[in-house]
């Protein structure tokens, strides 16, 4: 089954590499991580090429939700318990910084990819578990708050955690803005 992204955006297909090339750094994989890695390396003056088995954006990236956020399920209460508050804060703020960098890159390069700032949500059946997670994320300085579940999913009980400042975009459209521009 094709994803919504591959049905709504056509990426240029590149010819197979049929000769030897010389580079300083080979990035294996042409998904969002590989493309961004090569871009950042090139921005620092390094010679990098992306090697992809099939085509740019053909792996996990084509099936992504395209949500860029520091909210990854119910993770912060567990991170604090297992690694302590400082490591959990580092994880949260590293994700927040990555989200901001993604936004800066889209603006700087003027990439048309349906980018928008929105809220992200995590739903759950346990109001207590959601409350613990919202408190944990809030204690780290992350923009999380607990609320009631939307009527459409209220049959689950529990509620939801919302986080402002998340972003979404069409990552395949993002590739069409990056691929072929030196990365």
N, C-alpha and C positions, 0 to 999 in steps of 0.2 A: 504494500500500500504506500502511495506517495504521501508525503507530508503536505500540509497547507503551504509551507514555505516553498517547496519545490514546485508546487502547482501554480504559485502566484509570482514567481520570479525566475527568470531564465538566466543562468550563468553562462558565460563564455566557456566553451570547452577548449582546452589547450592541447596541442599535439603532444604525443608521447616523446619523452626525451630519447633521442636516437643518436646521441653523441656524448663524448665525455665533456664535462664542464669542470671548471676549477672554482672553488669558493672557499671562504674562510669558515663558514658555519652552514651545515645542512640541518634544516628543521624538518623532522619527519612528521608528516600529518598536516593536511590542509584544512583542518577545522578551525573554529574560532580561536583556539589556543595557539595553533601553529601560525596562523596568519598574523595574529597580534604579536606573537613572539618575534617573527621575522620583521614586522614593522618596527617594533621597538629596537631591535638590533640594528636595523638600517638607519634609524633615526640617530643612533649613537655612532654612526660611521662604520659599522661592521658590514662585511659582505656576506649576506645570507640568502639562501635559496630555500624554497619550500618544496619538498618532495611528497607527492600524494599518489597513492596507488590507483585510485579511480579518478575522481575529479574534485575540485575545490568545493568544500562544504558537503561532501557526499556521505560522511560518516555520521557520528552522533549529532553533530551540529544541525543537520537537516531535520532532525526530529525533536529539536529543543522546544521548550516553552518560550524561549526568548525573554525570560525574566532575569534581570540583573539585579540582585538583591543580596543583602547580608542575612536575610531570613531564610534558613534552609531547614524547614520543618521545626520540630521541637528539639533544638540542639544546645541552647545556651545553659540551661539548668544542668544538663549532663556534663557539658564542658567544664563548668565551674566546679562541679563535684569531683570530676576526674583529674583536672589539670590546674585548678585554682583560678581565681578571678583575673589575675594578670594575663595568663595565657588565653583565657576566654576573651578578654578585652582585645588582645592582639589579633585574635582570629576575626572578631567582629569588625574591628577597625581596618584590618587589611581588606576585608570584603567591601567595606564602605568606600575605601580609597580606590579600589578597583572599579567600583560602580561610577565614581566621580571621574576617573581617568577615561573610562569608556565614553562618558558624556562629553568630556573635553575633546576627545579624538573625533567624535562624530561632528562636533561643532567646528573644530579646526579644519578638518578635511572636507567639510560640507557634504557629508554622506547622507543621501536620501534613503532612510531606512525605517520610516514610520516610528521614529523615536518619540517617546512620551514619558513624562514623569507621572507616576501613579502610585497607588498603594498595593502592597501584596498582602495576601491573607493565608493563614494556616488555620484550618478547622480541626476540631477534635471533639471526642465524646466526653472527655473528662474535664469538667470545669476547673477542678483543682490542678490538674496537670497544665492546663492553659494558663491559669493564674500564676503558677510557679514559673513557667517559661516567660511570661510577660514581665514579671518582677525581675527575673534573672537578666533578661535583655535590657530592661530599664536601668538596672544597677550598673550595667556596662556603658551606659550612655547612648544606647541604640534607641531609635524612635519607634518603640513597640508599645502597643496598648491592647488590653483585652476588651472584648465586647461580646454581644449576643450574636449568635449565628443568624445569617440571613434567612428569611422565611423559606426559601427554596431548599435549604439544607437543615432546617431546624429539627427535622426528624432525628438527626444524629444526636441532638442534645448537646451539652457541653458549651460550645460557643466558638469564638474565633479570636485570633490575635491579628491585628493589622499593623503594618509597618509603612509609614509614609516614606517618600523619597526613593522608592524602588523605580526601576525603569523597565520599559519593554520596547522591543524593536523587532523588525524582521531581520534576523541574523543573516539570512540568505541575501536579502537586499543589501545588508552591510557588506557582504562579500563582493557584490557587484560594484560597490563603491571602492573597494580596496584591491581586488584582484586585477592585475594588469597595470597597476600603477607603481610597479617596482617591487611589489610584494605579491 
